[in-house]
Amino acid sequence: MTTTLIIFALMAWCVQIIFSWLQIRRFNHAFLAMKKGRYLGVGRSQTKWFKPRVLIAVSLDENQTVIDSITMKGITVFALPKTIPQLLGLNAKEIIPETIYPNDPASQSALSTALTASK
């Protein structure tokens, strides 16, 4: 019985590693497909257990205008990267994370981290 539980736990751990690798690969593929500008910032939210973690990548041109951005939000390994259409064309200095994500503190934190070095 104990051996069966150990084998089951090892198998579940291996499946988790595979799914995590696939998720990282999806994000890296979306990140590399972004239009490259002068600045490419990545921000991650600092959340507690069982809250969705958020990753945001923002690409800015020489005028500090957003030319591309992606977000990935979720608790599980099934989170997919998505574009953020409301950021396109905005100047980085004019972006207020609270207006882009009014009810999502984790996304506000990730966006402000991604934009910090550009301001």
Summary of the structure (lengths in Angstrom):
residues: 119
radius of gyration: 17.3
end to end distance: 58.8
largest distance: 64.2
contacts: 333
relative contact order: 0.18
helix: 45%
strand: 23%
